[in-house]
């Protein structure tokens, strides 16, 4: 198993796959230049992955997330469960921006909005506002997270499938990511943003609500 020292951040791997036309498309959608779009994506990816890591920090949350990945985001055929070298995440993002979606999921922005609702619950507006201020994209932070959320979920589904992971392996991978991202701009945004009860920490009540929303599927 990769150690934190030898394994690059999942957010860094995702960013690599989103270079070029995909990043240009994101910039166009946000009405900004490519440099600012990249900066915003660099902050948004750790927020999404960190939120998922918080949700999956115990067996219940990890099982819920694992079930959601299996149900809605796994490759349609075994041969599509590619390793990092073969994953066309840029193409995936392009298809989602064009209205297509992974098997079992809603299309386009609807899928992204539903995923964000499950991940952040009532704290979504607070996350979007904080990200918009920190990344300099203002109200467009919500649109950015909607674009990226289905890509992050499909990326994790590919990793789970290619690595033969169970829910425990998924939780461990996301836990490593959350620990490694501490001190990065996106990691620093997490703090109290993901607390659904507003008490400054993620407790059992938060995890029960998160798990229930994931297990309930997208409405």
N, C-alpha and C positions, 0 to 999 in steps of 0.2 A: 504493500500500500504506500502511496506517495506520502511523504512527510511534508509539513508546512514549509520546511526549508527548501525542498526540491520541487514542489508543485507550484506552478504559477497560479495566481488568482484566477478564479473562473471569470470574474469581471474583465480581467485583462485579455483572456482568451476570446471572450465575446466581442470585445472592442476590436480586436484584430480582424475578426470575421465581418465586422460591420464597416470596414474602411471602404473607400471608393464610392461607387454609385449609391450604396445604401445610406452612407453618411450624407451624401449630397441630397438625397431625397428627404432625409430627416431635416436638413437645414432648410430646404424649400418649404416643407410643411410647417416649420416653426417660424418662417420668415426671417431667418438670420443667416449669417455666413457660416462656412463649414468649420472654421476654427471654434466659434462659440458653440456650434452644435456638438462638436467633439467634446468640448469641455463639459457641456451639459450631460452628454451620454456617460462620460467618465464618472460623473457624480451620481447619475440615476441608477446605473447598473448595481453598484454596491448597496444602494438603498433597497432595491428590489430583492437582491440575493440575501442581504442581511435580514430583511423582513421575513423571508421564507425560512432563513436559518433560525430566527427567533421562534417562528411558528412550529418548527420541527425539532425543537430542542428536547422534547420528551417523546416517549414511544407513541403516545396518542396523536400528537401533532404530526410526527413523522409518518405514521400510518395513514393519516388523512391526506397529507400531501402526496404520498406515494400512490394512493388510490386515485387521486385526481389526475396525476401524470399518466397512469395506466389507462384511465378511462378516456381522457380527452386529448392527450398529446403524444402518445407513442407513435413511432413510424408505422405507416400503413402496412408495410411488408418488412420481414426480417432483414432483407438485404439493405434496407434504408437506415438501419441502425448503425451508422457509420462512425468511425473514430474521428478524432479532432481533425485529422488531415483531410478527411473526405466530406465533412459537413459543410453544406452550402447555406450557412445562416444568412448571408447576404441575400441569396435568392429567396429564402424563406421570408425575410422581412419584406422584400419587394412584392412577393405574392400576397402577403397580408395587407400591405398598403394598397394593393390593387383590389382587395376585397375577398381574396381567398383565405382559407383558414385551415388549421390542422383538423384531421378527421375527428368528428364528434363535437367540434367546438362551433360557437357562433362565428359569424364572419366579421372580418375587419376590426374596426374600433369597438364594436359591440363585445367581442371576445375580450379585448383589452380592458374595457370598463368593468366587465363582470369579474375578471381575475383580480383587478385592483380592489374591488369591493370585498372579495373573499380575503385578500391578503391584509388589507388595512382596516376594513370595517368602517366604524364611525370616525376613525382617525385619518381617513383619506384626504380630506380637505387640508388638514394641518400639515400632512406630509407634502402635498402638492405646493402649498404656500411656501413652506420652508425651502423646498427644492427650487422653486421659482426664484426666490430671493437670492439663494446661495449661488445658483448657476446663471443668474442674469437673464432668465427667459420668462420671468413673470408668470402670467396666467397660462402660458403655453406649457408649463410643466406638466399639467394634467394630460395634455395631448401627447407629450413625449412619453410619459409613463404608459399610456394606453398603447402606443406603438411598440414599446419595448417589452411589455409584460408577456404577450404570447410568445415572443422570441425566446425570452428567458425560460419560460415553461417548456417549450419544445427543446431547447438546448439541454435542460436538465433531464428531460425524458430520453433524449439520445444518450446522454451520459449513463443514465441508469440502465438502459437497454444494452449499450455496448459493453458496459462493465459488469453486467450480470448482478447488479446491486439489488438488495432488498431494502425495506424501509429503514433498517438500522444503518446500512451503508450510506443511504441518501442523507440521513440525519447527521452522520459523522462528517460527510463531505461538506455539508452546509455549515456545520459547526466550525470546521477548519477555516472555511471561507470567512465566516464572521470574525473569527479571532485574528486572521491575517489582515483583514481590511481595517482593523483599528488603526487610527492615525492617518488614513487616507481621507480626502475631502468627502467622498460619499459615505465612508464609514463613520466619520464624525457627525454626520447629519442624523444618524440613527437615534442615539441617546434616548430621550423620552418620547420620540415621535411615535413609536410603535405600541405604546401603552394604551390599550382600549378602555381601561377603567379610569385613566387620568390620575393614577396614584403613583406614577413615577417608576413603576416596574411592571414587568410582564409576569403575571401570576397564573395560578391554576384556572381562575375564572376566565382570563383572557384566552388561554389555550383551549378551554372547552368551547368557547364561542367560535374561535378560529377553526377548530377541528370540525365543529358542527356545520359551519358554512361551507367548508371544503367538501365534506361528505355529502352535503345536501345537493351538490352540483350547482351549475349555473342555471339561473331561472330566466 
